[in-house]
Amino acid sequence: MASASSVNEKKHPREPNQSSQQLMKTVLRGELVSRGRSVTRKLR
């Protein structure tokens, strides 16, 4: 898999940027989940 990923990076230089965007999305999702939990706690 590592070799395939390196080949993909050579073919598509935008791949690493896409992965970083995915990471940001996951982080944002985590923040939203934490906020939702805090809101539910306040409501309860």
C-alpha positions in Angstrom: 0.0 0.0 0.0 2.9 2.4 0.8 4.3 2.1 -2.7 0.9 2.6 -4.3 0.4 5.8 -2.1 3.8 7.1 -3.2 2.9 6.5 -6.9 -0.4 8.3 -6.3 1.4 11.3 -4.8 3.6 11.5 -7.9 0.6 11.4 -10.2 -1.6 13.7 -8.1 0.4 16.4 -6.2 -3.0 17.6 -4.8 -3.5 14.3 -2.9 -1.7 15.4 0.3 -3.7 18.6 0.4 -6.9 16.6 0.1 -5.8 14.4 3.1 -5.1 17.6 5.2 -8.6 18.8 4.3 -10.1 15.5 5.5 -8.1 15.8 8.7 -9.6 19.3 9.3 -13.1 17.9 8.6 -12.6 15.2 11.2 -11.4 17.8 13.7 -14.3 20.0 13.0 -16.7 17.1 13.4 -15.1 16.3 16.8 -15.6 19.9 17.9 -19.2 19.8 16.8 -19.8 16.6 18.7 -18.2 18.0 21.8 -20.3 21.2 21.5 -23.5 19.1 21.0 -22.7 17.1 24.1 -22.2 20.3 26.1 -25.5 21.7 24.8 -27.3 18.5 25.7 -25.8 18.6 29.2 -27.0 22.2 29.6 -30.5 21.3 28.4 -30.6 18.3 30.8 
